[in-house]
Amino acid sequence: MTQQFYVSPEQLMKDRADFARKGIARGRSVVVISCADGIALVAENPSPSLHKIGEIYDKIAFAAVGKYNEFESLRQAGVRYADVRGYSYDREDVTARGLASVYAQSLGAVFTAEQKPFEVELAVAEVGPTQEEDHLYRLTFDGSIADEHSFVVMGGQAEKVSSAIEGGWRSTLSFSEAVRLALSGLAPAADSGESAKPMPARALEVAVLDRLSESTRGSRRAFRRLNDADITALLA
C-alpha cells in the first residue's frame, strides 16, 4: 500500500493560486471604464464569436479573462440566476452586488474543494442613473471580491495597462473617449522607444452600458455590443 505525500494546506493553496495566476496572465487584457455616458467594456479579442463581454440583465454586464469554457459556464449561470430572481421577485431586485456574491461563492468553493481552480478573473458592472451609482465588482479565481471605482483592468499586463489608464481617466469621459483611453493602454508598443501601434477594429470587442437607454432607445436593456463599423465610427 503506497503512502501519499503530505502537503501542507498553505503550500496547497499557494500552488493553486500560482497555477491560476499564470493561466490568467496568458490571456489578453479586458478593460471596464465608468464614464459620463455609462460604462464602456473593451477587450482585446480577435474572435468574432467567442465573446469575453456579455449581457447579464437589464443594466448589468459581465467581462472575463482566462479559460473560455470556464468563464462562459459562469456567465450562463449568472444569466439563469438573474432571470429567475427577476421573475420571482422584481426586476429591480437583480443587482450586480447580488450576482457578484453568487460568483464569489462559486469561485471560492471550486478553489478550496476541487483539484484544479478556475483560471478566470471576472468583472460585473452595473450602470446607474448617475455615475456615482455605477457599480464595478472584480472577482478573482479564489472567490475574493473587490468593489472597484472608476475602472477595472484584468488579464495580460494588467498593471501596465492600469497605470496607463489611471493617468488619463476623468469622470467626464464620453464613450468614445473612454474607448480611446482603453486602447491607449491596450495597444502594444513594438519597442520601448517607439510609439504604440493602433489596434484594428477587428481585433477588439467593445460593448457599452448606456446610462440613458430608457430615454434615448426606449429600452431598459442598457447593454449594446458594437460591431467593427460602430467601433471605427466611435474612434473617428
Residue, then its C-alpha position, 0 to 999 in steps of 0.5 A: m500500500t503506497q503512502q501519499f505525500y503530505v502537503s501542507p494546506e498553505q503550500l496547497m493553496k499557494d500552488r493553486a493560486d500560482f497555477a491560476r495566476k499564470g493561466i490568467a496572465r496568458g490571456r489578453s487584457v479586458v478593460v471596464i471604464s465608468c464614464a459620463d455616458g455609462i460604462a464602456l467594456v473593451a477587450e482585446n479579442p480577435s474572435p468574432s464569436l467567442h465573446k469575453i463581454g456579455e449581457i447579464y440583465d437589464k443594466i448589468a454586464f459581465a467581462a472575463v479573462g482566462k479559460y473560455n469554457e470556464f468563464e462562459s459556464l459562469r456567465q450562463a449561470g449568472v444569466r439563469y440566476a438573474d432571470v429567475r430572481g427577476y421573475s420571482y421577485d422584481r426586476e429591480d431586485v437583480t443587482a450586480r452586488g447580488l450576482a457578484s456574491v453568487y460568483a464569489q461563492s462559486l469561485g471560492a468553493v471550486f478553489t478550496a474543494e476541487q483539484k484544479p481552480f478556475e483560471v478566470e478573473l471576472a468583472v460585473a458592472e452595473v450602470g446607474p442613473t448617475q455615475e456615482e451609482d455605477h457599480l464595478y465588482r472584480l472577482t478573482f479565481d479564489g472567490s475574493i471580491a473587490d468593489e472597484h471605482s472608476f475602472v477595472v483592468m484584468g488579464g495580460q499586463a494588467e498593471k501596465v495597462s492600469s497605470a496607463i489608464e489611471g493617468g488619463w481617466r476623468s469622470t467626464l469621459s464620453f464613450s468614445e473617449a473612454v474607448r480611446l483611453a482603453l486602447s491607449g493602454l491596450a495597444p502594444a508598443a513594438d519597442s520601448g522607444e517607439s510609439a504604440k501601434p493602433m489596434p484594428a477594429r477587428a481585433l477588439e470587442v467593445a460593448v457599452l452600458d448606456r446610462l440613458s437607454e430608457s430615454t434615448r432607445g426606449s429600452r431598459r436593456a442598457f447593454r449594446r455590443l458594437n460591431d467593427a463599423d460602430i467601433t471605427a465610427l466611435l474612434a473617428 
